[in-house]
Amino acid sequence: MRKTIIVIVSSIILLLLGYVGYRSFKIWKQDHWLKMALDFAAKGDVRAELLSLRQVLNLNPQNPTACRLMAEMAETTHSDSALIWRQRLVDLNPNSLVDRLALIQTAMAFGDLAIASNALAGVAPADQKSALYQNTAGLLASGAGDVATAKSHFLEAIKLEPANYIPQLNLAALELRGQNPNEAMAARASLRQISLTSTNLIVSNQAKRELIVDALRLNNFPAAEAMARDLVKPANAEFSDRLLFLEVLLKDKSPELDAILAVCEHDAAGDSVKLSSMAVWLMKNRSPGQSLAWLQTLPKSLQTNQPVMPLMGECLLRMGDWHRLQANIQNQNWIELEFVRHAFLARALRGQDLRDASTGEWAVALNLANNNKGELISLFRMAAAWDWSNEADEILWLVVNHYPEEHWAPPVLMQSLINGGRTRSLLQLFSLLSSRNPGDLEMKNNLAFTALLLGAQELNPNDIALEVYKKSPKSPAFAATYAYSLYQQRRYADALKVMQGLSDKELENPAVAGYYGIILKATGSVAKSKTYLRTALTIKLLPEEQVIFQQVLIN
């Protein structure tokens, strides 16, 4: 027995030692590949860096340094996957202000203000007192067109860090684009001052860029060209500034354009970062066809690797050349962007009216996304851009169900369901959201309202409507729902009393007027009811509302 115990204990110890040894080896491999990736990044060898990072992520998909490097690489190549990696970093460390603000900036760069707003809302209250937060909040508000809010954030950032030129620059850029001529003049002077006095080259160059864009906006091409030439004069000028110079020459219809464009294309061909920027510039400023033609001049070794494969796919997609798009990407492998490739295939097949095959490819894309937030959001952005409402709603449901912290998704889904007249699905959404936040009176009201329309008495809509109304009787929406509940119970006089508690202006709101109209009809005010019912029928209504109001108006 004693020998048996010794053997068992010895075996357990050996297993534990083996596990510890394996784990140590795995960690060593991660560190080894990560060091190689950093070395390759320092040398500018993007392809080798990418291969090394993939090795790290195969060993540990949640390695934060690898995720951050992937995000930075994706941003330099204008790949949507940057959003995925930035989102993953926030998921790994929700309390990291730096990672959260980086996600916001990336989302804004891709025009996704919903994701940016949601990420900003997750910043801890203590971190909101920093100039970094205030400046980022200002940029987001500016992007959303909320000038007053943007100004207040920039001014708060300046107050917190008076010596920091960045919020000053952003405030000036905002006022430069505004409608106030005096503010614009002062902003121009401020930007010139920053461009001349800032010892931070990044800040001074950004001030110059803002002035160039302003000159283009005013069709002051000589000034724009002079400033752009100055910006690209240094030998180490950023490639993005050379592209801005190209844009100035293009808008000025300069005879120099073709020669300088050829130089930029030649320089970009050997650098994956420049290559992506060049291809995107051509797509935007010339045509997807010209961008594709240039990409096809690159060596075959580049054409069959990232980022060229997705860029060529994007060109063909924008051209609407569905057959070529399918043929080109059918047998490719886009590694971590395989879900995007299958989504592109779905679009190519739909464009050829091969709906069953398209549905199959979309299902593969969803499967590869594997309910990961970043991948789902990327697929949603594609579906929305293609006006694929069913596919977009499908993804929104996944985001709503799996990621309740994504506060942008429910309103977007709700609006889509309203536009599609899908009242039953709206009821399902309101039920879910109300259960998550029982104190949300607006959501409870929505739940009661849709349940009343659909006759879903098992949800006790009458009780919910009464509860919500008692807590906020001044709300026109809550009053209308409660009055409709009383109407359904044939308590017409009580319903009329509730509605008469609203002002004339509130009763004339089309969203409320229809319910006042049917109650007026039920209480004998037939002629008066028609005015309110006709008002209600001027707006987009749910199918059940449309039927109710029309029937009452006709009968």
Order of alpha helices (4+ residues) and beta strands (2+ residues): alpha-alpha-alpha-alpha-alpha-alpha-alpha-alpha-alpha-alpha-alpha-alpha-alpha-alpha-alpha-alpha-alpha-alpha-alpha-alpha-alpha-alpha-alpha-alpha-alpha-alpha-alpha-alpha-alpha-alpha-alpha-alpha-alpha
